[in-house]
Structure formats: C-alpha cells, structure tokens
Amino acid sequence: MKYQQLISPLDNRYAEKIADLANNFSESNLNKTRVEIEIDWIIFLCSQCGKKFKSLTLPAKNNLLKIKNNFNSKSAKRIKTIESRTNHDVKAVEYYIREEMKKFSNLRKYENLVHFALTSEDVNSLSYAVLIRDARDIYLKKLETLIKDLNSKSRLWASIPILARTHGQAASPTTIGKEFKVFHQRLVRQSQALIKMKPLAKFGGATGNFHTLDLSDPKINWLTKTQKFISSFKVEQNPITTQIEPHDGIAEIAHCIQRINNILIDLNQDAWIYISNDIFKLKLKAGEIGSSTMPHKVNPIDFENSEGNLGISNSLMSFFSEKLPKSRLQRDLSDSTVLRNLGIGFGYSFLGITSTLDGLSKLQPNKDHALNELSLNWQVLAEPLQIIMKLEGHDNAYETIKSLTRGETLNKNTYMQLVESLDISNNSKDILKKLTPFNYLGISRKLAKL
C-alpha cells in the first residue's frame, strides 16, 4: 500500500512512536503466530499424545521447526495470496503449511496432522492471546517509564508549596510533589492489576466439547493435554467455552486500560491548568512554533495531544469490553472483525502515555509565581484557626471563623490581627502566628516521598 493511502495516523504520522505495538498486532505477525501454533501442535501430538499419532523423527521435527522459524515477509505474502482464493484466513495458513511441508519428503506423512482436530477459533483464540500477552508487556514497559518519571518528579518537587484549589477556589496549601504523587499511586495500582491479568485461550473444538479430540482417543485426558499445550505459550486455558473463548479476559484488560487512560486524562488536564495558571513554565524547544500568528505562544500541546488520543482509546476499549463478551448462542462471527482492531485501542493509549511523558519533560515549576499566589491568600489559614479554637473547647469555632473569613481575602497583617482577636490562649496564638500559607502543608512533603 502506498504511504498516501494509509488512513490511520497510527500508520503514518505516529508510526515510529508505536512501532513495537504495530509490529505485534500486524496481520503478518498474527499469521506468523498462527503458523507457530499449528506447527507446535503437530509436534505436540506426535510427541505427547499417544500411539495413535505417528512418532516424529528428529530430522522431521527439525524441518517443521525450520518452517516455523523461517517465516518472513514472503511467507506472509503467500498466505495472503492463498486467502484471496479461500476467503478464509486460518484455512489459508493451513494450506501454506501444507505447501511448505511438501518441500520435505520426511514431512509428507504428517500432512494429515495439520490443523488436526482444531477449529479456526482454537487457533485464533490462542493467537490473539499471544498477541495480547506481548502487547501488554510492551504497554506495561512504557507505562512503567511514566510511573518512574512521576515518582522522580514527586520527590524532586516534594517541598515546593502551591495553593491548592477545591471547586476551583483557594484551599489548604499542598506541594507540587504530593499532587503528582497522587497520579503516581493511581497508576501503580492499575499497572499491578494489569500485570495480573492473563489472556485466555480455548482448544475445545467446534462447540467447546472436545468432540474430535475425544473421538481420536477417548483414553486421553484432553483437558489436561490442551492445558499443557496452551500453557507453553504463557497463556491460561479456558476449559469451558462455546465455539469461542468468551473474551471476558479481553474485556478485563480493556477496562483496565480505560482506567489508566482516565487517570492520564486527569493528569493531563491538571497539568494544563497548572500551566495556564503559571504554576509551571514550559521549556522552550528551538524551532518549535506555538501559533501560526502569535509568535509568543508556548503551548501545552503534548498534554492536549495525549488527552485526545486517550479519548480515542477509551472509545475503542469501551466498545471492545461491551461487544466482545456477547455472542449469540454458541457463536456469531461479529467478534472476528472487532478483534482485528485491538491494536488500535492499545496504540492510541500507548501514544497518549508517550505524549504525557513528552509534556512532563518540559515542565518547570514557577516557584516565584506559586509563592506569590500563596502570599495573596492567607484566608486559607481559616482552617487551622477553627481547629485550634475547637481544641480549646469552642463549640461554635467553625461558625465564628466562617463569619470572619468567608468570601474575604486576607493578607499577613489582617491574618495576624484576626489571630490576636480570638478568645484563645497565648500559646495557641503563638502556634497560629507561626503558620503561613507557605508552611501549612501538613505531611505533604512526606507523602510525596513515599
């Protein structure tokens, strides 16, 4: 396909950024994985499934492995050529393997075992499980880079105070590091959940009852045998299925990635607002342009780009998790075309993580502005005022301080005057006079370094 014919920006504009995921989810890699499964199944039958299957000589096994290991772009093209005739992708893989086996005289007597007792869904469920297994690892590696970066920034910025805002209004001060630590911890929790999620595959035949395998040799425990085969791909078996593996495992992964996306969108939006409020400055990049007409502009484009791409991923992941677990009776084929798009959902989320990392690399805390903003909002110390009064036994402490501060803006002088006017002990007044918007930070510094 010509470059100008590519419709998705993942295939052109962003191709280099998601190369590993793109290669993993490519149709070529899907067919390569199908070939590997089919070949390994022949070897497994001949070596571990009893006397009804011809024993495999070492030269014959080596030739089978040669077919598997020599899969290349020419192999992928040949499968597509066959598929143009069969109009069936897995059958095309089967015919390709048969063609290759004919090239070796010692493999001809094993041709009958190609795709033996399997349905296309047996091969596909395991193939997609392998692709998702590898995609998850690629994705987690990028996510871990972001998690480490957030942890580093949380520690680096642990002691930089800023005015917090609840409902957009001035609130008890915090530190930049602690606020970034919140996102770090949220992502750690989801990454740990994603690590534990394992793709599922089935190998139970036409309607999940192991008909053909049981017919082949009813003395063999095919549940145990197929579980052993599937586990060799580091995939878990779902033994109770219809013709298809129900895809609940894929839905779980999609839901987890949605949660990761939403955490990142939240981070992007907060970073955007901090930049807008001058809590952060953006590092300048030589040659970069922020506006085609306003030369002064330095835009938070990475956070905006990330937010948009994460939104696309969310839409796809939501659809996958809603659609894939539902199939009429023992199956319908509507899941087939949907599964082909899994890589796009992963790709846009991966791209979002990359853009967030790019954005974070450009952030510079604007300490002077942050301190100035705090200096203009001494009214945030209304909270400790009423707490100290309550400690001294004033039941109406909250109402008293509310009447003196709600809707008011205090500075250092008016705050000190207010402290002096309170009916509290001199010791309590001394405690309150030592407080400032710059040091009333609770344990935020410690939290940022956890």
C-alpha positions as CSV (number, residue, x, y, z in Angstrom):
1,M,0.0,0.0,0.0
2,K,1.2,3.5,-0.9
3,Y,2.1,5.8,2.0
4,Q,-0.6,8.3,0.9
5,Q,-3.3,5.6,1.1
6,L,-2.8,5.0,4.8
7,I,-6.0,6.2,6.6
8,S,-5.0,5.9,10.2
9,P,-2.5,8.4,11.8
10,L,-1.1,5.4,13.7
11,D,0.1,4.1,10.3
12,N,1.8,7.3,9.2
13,R,2.1,10.3,11.4
14,Y,2.6,8.3,14.6
15,A,4.0,5.1,13.1
16,E,7.5,5.4,14.6
17,K,6.2,6.1,18.1
18,I,4.1,2.8,18.2
19,A,6.4,0.6,16.0
20,D,6.6,-2.2,18.6
21,L,2.9,-2.4,19.1
22,A,2.2,-2.1,15.3
23,N,4.5,-5.0,14.5
24,N,2.9,-7.0,17.3
25,F,-0.6,-6.5,16.1
26,S,0.2,-6.6,12.3
27,E,-1.6,-9.2,10.2
28,S,1.8,-10.6,9.3
29,N,2.6,-11.3,12.9
30,L,-0.9,-12.7,13.5
31,N,-0.3,-15.2,10.7
32,K,3.2,-15.9,11.9
33,T,1.7,-16.8,15.3
34,R,-0.9,-19.0,13.7
35,V,1.8,-20.9,11.9
36,E,3.8,-21.3,15.1
37,I,0.7,-22.7,16.9
38,E,-0.1,-25.1,14.0
39,I,3.4,-26.4,13.8
40,D,3.8,-26.8,17.6
41,W,0.5,-28.6,17.7
42,I,1.8,-31.2,15.2
43,I,4.9,-31.7,17.3
44,F,2.9,-31.9,20.5
45,L,0.5,-34.5,19.1
46,C,3.3,-36.7,17.8
47,S,5.4,-36.4,21.0
48,Q,2.9,-36.3,23.8
49,C,-0.5,-37.7,22.7
50,G,0.0,-41.4,22.4
51,K,0.5,-44.1,19.9
52,K,-2.4,-43.1,17.6
53,F,-0.1,-40.3,16.3
54,K,3.0,-41.1,14.3
55,S,6.2,-40.6,16.2
56,L,8.2,-37.7,14.9
57,T,11.8,-38.3,13.9
58,L,14.4,-35.7,14.8
59,P,15.0,-34.7,11.2
60,A,11.3,-34.4,10.6
61,K,10.9,-32.2,13.8
62,N,13.8,-30.1,12.7
63,N,12.2,-29.5,9.3
64,L,8.9,-28.5,11.0
65,L,10.8,-26.1,13.2
66,K,12.5,-24.7,10.1
67,I,9.1,-23.9,8.5
68,K,8.1,-22.1,11.7
69,N,11.4,-20.2,12.3
70,N,11.9,-19.2,8.7
71,F,8.6,-17.3,8.5
72,N,9.3,-14.0,6.7
73,S,7.6,-11.3,4.6
74,K,7.5,-13.7,1.6
75,S,5.6,-16.2,3.8
76,A,3.1,-13.6,4.8
77,K,2.5,-12.6,1.2
78,R,2.0,-16.2,0.2
79,I,-0.7,-16.7,2.9
80,K,-2.5,-13.6,1.7
81,T,-2.4,-14.9,-1.9
82,I,-3.9,-18.2,-0.7
83,E,-6.5,-16.3,1.3
84,S,-7.6,-14.4,-1.8
85,R,-8.8,-17.7,-3.1
86,T,-10.1,-19.4,0.1
87,N,-11.6,-16.2,1.6
88,H,-10.7,-17.8,5.0
89,D,-7.6,-16.6,6.8
90,V,-6.9,-19.6,9.1
91,K,-7.5,-22.1,6.2
92,A,-5.0,-20.1,4.2
93,V,-2.5,-20.6,7.0
94,E,-3.2,-24.4,6.9
95,Y,-2.7,-24.6,3.1
96,Y,0.5,-22.6,3.4
97,I,1.9,-25.1,5.9
98,R,0.9,-28.0,3.7
99,E,2.7,-26.4,0.8
100,E,5.9,-25.9,2.9
101,M,5.7,-29.5,4.2
102,K,5.6,-30.9,0.7
103,K,9.1,-29.5,0.2
104,F,10.5,-32.1,2.7
105,S,10.0,-35.7,1.9
106,N,10.1,-36.8,5.5
107,L,7.1,-34.5,6.4
108,R,4.6,-35.8,3.8
109,K,3.3,-38.5,6.1
110,Y,2.5,-35.8,8.7
111,E,0.4,-33.6,6.5
112,N,-2.8,-35.1,7.8
113,L,-2.0,-33.7,11.2
114,V,-2.0,-30.1,10.0
115,H,-4.9,-28.3,11.8
116,F,-5.8,-31.7,13.3
117,A,-9.0,-31.7,15.5
118,L,-8.9,-27.8,15.6
119,T,-11.3,-25.1,14.6
120,S,-10.2,-21.7,13.3
121,E,-11.3,-20.3,16.6
122,D,-9.0,-22.6,18.6
123,V,-6.1,-21.3,16.6
124,N,-7.4,-17.7,16.7
125,S,-8.1,-17.6,20.4
126,L,-4.6,-18.7,21.2
127,S,-3.1,-16.4,18.6
128,Y,-4.9,-13.4,19.9
129,A,-4.0,-14.3,23.4
130,V,-0.3,-14.4,22.4
131,L,-0.6,-11.1,20.7
132,I,-2.3,-9.5,23.7
133,R,0.2,-11.1,26.1
134,D,3.1,-9.4,24.2
135,A,1.2,-6.2,23.7
136,R,0.5,-6.0,27.4
137,D,4.2,-6.4,28.1
138,I,5.1,-3.6,25.6
139,Y,2.4,-1.4,27.0
140,L,3.5,-2.0,30.6
141,K,7.1,-1.2,29.8
142,K,6.0,2.3,28.5
143,L,3.7,2.7,31.5
144,E,6.4,1.9,33.9
145,T,8.6,4.6,32.4
146,L,5.9,7.1,33.1
147,I,5.4,5.8,36.6
148,K,9.1,6.1,37.4
149,D,9.1,9.6,35.9
150,L,6.2,10.7,38.1
151,N,7.8,9.2,41.2
152,S,11.0,11.1,40.4
153,K,9.2,14.4,40.0
154,S,7.1,13.8,43.1
155,R,10.4,13.5,45.1
156,L,12.1,16.4,43.3
157,W,9.1,18.7,43.8
158,A,8.1,17.4,47.3
159,S,8.8,20.7,49.1
160,I,7.6,23.2,46.5
161,P,4.4,24.7,48.1
162,I,1.4,25.7,45.9
163,L,-2.1,26.9,46.6
164,A,-4.5,24.0,46.3
165,R,-7.9,24.5,44.7
166,T,-11.1,22.7,45.5
167,H,-14.0,23.6,43.3
168,G,-11.6,26.0,41.7
169,Q,-11.3,28.1,44.8
170,A,-8.3,28.7,47.1
171,A,-7.9,25.8,49.6
172,S,-5.4,24.4,52.1
173,P,-1.9,24.5,50.6
174,T,-0.2,21.5,49.2
175,T,3.1,20.8,47.3
176,I,3.6,20.1,43.7
177,G,5.3,16.8,44.5
178,K,2.4,15.5,46.6
179,E,-0.1,16.2,43.9
180,F,2.0,14.3,41.3
181,K,2.4,11.5,43.8
182,V,-1.4,11.1,43.7
183,F,-1.2,10.2,40.0
184,H,1.8,8.0,40.5
185,Q,0.0,5.9,43.1
186,R,-3.1,5.6,41.0
187,L,-1.1,4.3,38.0
188,V,0.9,1.9,40.2
189,R,-2.4,0.3,41.3
190,Q,-3.7,-0.2,37.8
191,S,-0.3,-1.4,36.4
192,Q,-0.3,-4.0,39.2
193,A,-3.8,-5.1,38.2
194,L,-2.9,-5.3,34.5
195,I,0.2,-7.4,35.3
196,K,-2.1,-10.0,36.9
197,M,-4.5,-10.2,34.0
198,K,-3.6,-13.1,31.8
199,P,-5.1,-13.7,28.3
200,L,-7.3,-16.8,27.9
201,A,-7.5,-19.3,25.1
202,K,-9.6,-22.3,24.3
203,F,-8.8,-25.5,22.4
204,G,-12.1,-27.3,22.7
205,G,-13.2,-27.6,19.1
206,A,-16.4,-26.7,17.2
207,T,-18.7,-26.0,20.2
208,G,-16.2,-26.4,23.0
209,N,-16.8,-30.0,23.8
210,F,-13.6,-31.6,22.6
211,H,-15.6,-33.8,20.1
212,T,-12.8,-34.6,17.7
213,L,-10.0,-35.0,20.2
214,D,-12.2,-37.3,22.3
215,L,-13.0,-39.3,19.1
216,S,-9.3,-39.5,18.3
217,D,-8.5,-41.2,21.6
218,P,-11.1,-41.2,24.4
219,K,-8.5,-42.6,26.8
220,I,-6.5,-39.4,26.8
221,N,-7.4,-36.6,29.2
222,W,-7.6,-33.9,26.6
223,L,-8.4,-31.1,29.1
224,T,-5.0,-31.8,30.7
225,K,-3.2,-32.2,27.4
226,T,-4.6,-29.0,25.9
227,Q,-3.9,-27.1,29.1
228,K,-0.3,-28.1,28.9
229,F,-0.1,-27.1,25.2
230,I,-1.7,-23.7,25.8
231,S,0.5,-23.0,28.9
232,S,3.6,-23.4,26.8
233,F,2.6,-20.1,25.2
234,K,2.4,-18.5,28.7
235,V,-1.4,-18.3,28.2
236,E,-4.1,-19.7,30.5
237,Q,-6.7,-22.1,29.2
238,N,-10.4,-21.5,29.5
239,P,-11.7,-25.1,29.5
240,I,-15.4,-24.3,29.5
241,T,-16.4,-22.4,26.3
242,T,-18.7,-22.5,23.3
243,Q,-17.0,-22.4,19.9
244,I,-15.3,-19.2,21.0
245,E,-13.4,-18.2,24.1
246,P,-15.9,-15.7,25.6
247,H,-13.4,-12.8,25.6
248,D,-14.1,-11.8,29.3
249,G,-10.4,-11.6,29.8
250,I,-10.0,-9.2,26.9
251,A,-12.8,-7.1,28.4
252,E,-11.0,-7.0,31.8
253,I,-7.8,-5.8,30.1
254,A,-9.8,-3.2,28.1
255,H,-11.5,-1.9,31.3
256,C,-8.1,-1.7,33.0
257,I,-6.6,0.3,30.1
258,Q,-9.7,2.6,30.2
259,R,-8.9,3.3,33.9
260,I,-5.3,4.1,33.0
261,N,-6.5,6.3,30.2
262,N,-8.8,8.2,32.6
263,I,-6.1,8.7,35.2
264,L,-3.8,10.1,32.5
265,I,-6.5,12.4,31.1
266,D,-7.0,13.7,34.7
267,L,-3.2,14.3,34.9
268,N,-3.1,16.0,31.5
269,Q,-6.0,18.3,32.5
270,D,-4.4,19.2,35.8
271,A,-1.0,19.9,34.1
272,W,-2.8,22.0,31.5
273,I,-4.5,24.1,34.2
274,Y,-1.3,24.5,36.2
275,I,0.4,25.7,33.1
276,S,-2.5,28.1,32.4
277,N,-2.2,29.4,36.0
278,D,1.6,29.9,35.6
279,I,2.4,27.3,38.3
280,F,4.5,25.7,35.6
281,K,6.5,27.2,32.7
282,L,7.3,25.2,29.6
283,K,10.8,24.6,28.5
284,L,11.5,26.1,25.1
285,K,12.4,23.9,22.2
286,A,14.4,25.5,19.4
287,G,12.5,25.8,16.2
288,E,9.1,24.9,17.7
289,I,6.1,27.1,16.9
290,G,3.2,27.6,19.2
291,S,0.9,29.6,16.9
292,S,0.9,30.4,13.2
293,T,0.0,34.0,14.0
294,M,1.0,34.7,17.6
295,P,4.8,34.3,17.9
296,H,4.9,34.4,21.7
297,K,2.9,31.3,22.2
298,V,4.3,28.2,24.0
299,N,1.5,25.7,24.1
300,P,0.9,22.6,26.3
301,I,0.5,20.7,23.1
302,D,1.8,17.3,24.4
303,F,-0.9,17.2,27.2
304,E,-3.6,18.1,24.7
305,N,-2.4,15.6,22.2
306,S,-2.3,12.9,24.9
307,E,-5.8,13.8,26.0
308,G,-7.2,13.4,22.5
309,N,-5.5,10.1,21.8
310,L,-6.5,8.7,25.2
311,G,-10.1,9.6,24.4
312,I,-10.0,7.7,21.1
313,S,-8.5,4.7,23.0
314,N,-11.3,4.9,25.6
315,S,-14.0,4.8,22.9
316,L,-12.4,1.7,21.4
317,M,-11.7,0.0,24.7
318,S,-15.3,0.7,25.9
319,F,-16.6,-0.9,22.7
320,F,-14.3,-3.9,23.0
321,S,-15.4,-4.5,26.6
322,E,-19.1,-4.1,25.7
323,K,-19.1,-6.0,22.4
324,L,-16.7,-8.9,22.7
325,P,-18.2,-10.8,25.7
326,K,-21.5,-11.1,23.9
327,S,-22.1,-13.8,21.2
328,R,-25.3,-15.4,20.0
329,L,-25.7,-19.0,21.2
330,Q,-22.5,-21.0,20.5
331,R,-21.1,-18.1,18.5
332,D,-21.6,-15.5,15.9
333,L,-18.8,-14.1,13.8
334,S,-19.2,-10.4,14.7
335,D,-16.3,-10.6,17.1
336,S,-13.9,-11.5,14.3
337,T,-13.7,-8.1,12.7
338,V,-13.7,-6.4,16.1
339,L,-10.7,-8.4,17.3
340,R,-8.6,-7.1,14.3
341,N,-8.8,-3.6,15.8
342,L,-7.5,-4.4,19.3
343,G,-4.1,-3.0,18.3
344,I,-5.7,0.4,17.6
345,G,-7.0,0.7,21.1
346,F,-3.7,-0.2,22.6
347,G,-1.9,2.0,20.1
348,Y,-3.8,5.2,21.0
349,S,-3.3,4.6,24.7
350,F,0.4,3.9,24.2
351,L,0.6,7.1,22.2
352,G,-1.1,9.0,25.0
353,I,1.4,7.8,27.5
354,T,4.2,8.9,25.2
355,S,2.8,12.4,24.8
356,T,2.3,12.7,28.5
357,L,5.9,11.8,29.1
358,D,6.9,14.4,26.5
359,G,4.8,17.0,28.3
360,L,6.2,16.2,31.7
361,S,9.8,16.6,30.4
362,K,9.0,20.2,29.5
363,L,7.6,21.3,32.9
364,Q,9.5,23.7,35.0
365,P,7.9,24.8,38.4
366,N,7.4,28.6,38.5
367,K,8.3,28.9,42.2
368,D,8.1,32.7,42.3
369,H,4.5,32.7,41.0
370,A,3.5,29.9,43.2
371,L,4.8,31.7,46.3
372,N,3.2,35.0,45.2
373,E,-0.2,33.2,44.8
374,L,0.1,31.8,48.3
375,S,1.1,35.2,49.7
376,L,-2.2,36.7,48.4
377,N,-4.4,34.0,50.0
378,W,-3.8,34.0,53.8
379,Q,-7.5,33.2,54.2
380,V,-6.7,29.5,53.6
381,L,-5.4,29.5,57.2
382,A,-9.1,29.8,58.3
383,E,-9.0,26.0,58.6
384,P,-6.3,25.9,61.4
385,L,-7.9,28.8,63.1
386,Q,-11.1,27.0,63.7
387,I,-9.3,23.7,64.6
388,I,-7.2,25.4,67.3
389,M,-10.4,27.0,68.7
390,K,-12.1,23.6,68.8
391,L,-9.1,22.1,70.6
392,E,-9.6,24.8,73.3
393,G,-13.3,23.8,73.6
394,H,-15.1,26.4,71.5
395,D,-18.2,24.6,70.1
396,N,-19.0,27.4,67.7
397,A,-15.5,27.7,66.4
398,Y,-16.4,26.9,62.8
399,E,-19.2,29.5,62.7
400,T,-17.1,32.1,64.3
401,I,-14.3,31.8,61.8
402,K,-16.8,31.5,58.9
403,S,-18.3,34.8,59.8
404,L,-14.9,36.5,59.8
405,T,-13.4,34.9,56.7
406,R,-16.0,33.6,54.2
407,G,-15.7,35.4,50.9
408,E,-12.9,37.6,52.3
409,T,-9.2,37.8,51.2
410,L,-6.7,38.0,54.0
411,N,-3.1,39.1,53.9
412,K,-0.4,38.7,56.5
413,N,-1.4,41.7,58.5
414,T,-5.1,41.1,58.6
415,Y,-4.5,37.4,59.5
416,M,-2.3,38.4,62.4
417,Q,-4.9,40.8,63.6
418,L,-7.6,38.1,63.4
419,V,-5.4,35.7,65.4
420,E,-4.9,38.3,68.1
421,S,-8.6,39.0,68.4
422,L,-9.5,35.4,69.1
423,D,-10.6,34.2,72.6
424,I,-7.8,31.6,72.9
425,S,-4.7,31.1,75.0
426,N,-1.4,32.9,74.2
427,N,0.2,29.6,73.5
428,S,-2.4,28.8,70.8
429,K,-2.0,32.3,69.4
430,D,1.8,31.7,69.1
431,I,1.1,28.4,67.2
432,L,-1.2,30.2,64.8
433,K,1.2,33.2,64.3
434,K,3.9,30.8,63.2
435,L,1.7,29.4,60.5
436,T,1.9,30.8,56.9
437,P,0.4,29.7,53.6
438,F,4.0,28.6,52.8
439,N,4.4,26.2,55.8
440,Y,0.9,25.0,56.5
441,L,1.4,21.9,54.4
442,G,0.5,19.0,56.7
443,I,2.6,16.0,55.8
444,S,2.5,16.6,52.1
445,R,6.3,16.5,51.8
446,K,6.4,13.0,53.4
447,L,3.6,11.8,51.2
448,A,5.4,12.9,48.1
449,K,8.4,10.8,49.0
450,L,6.6,7.6,49.9
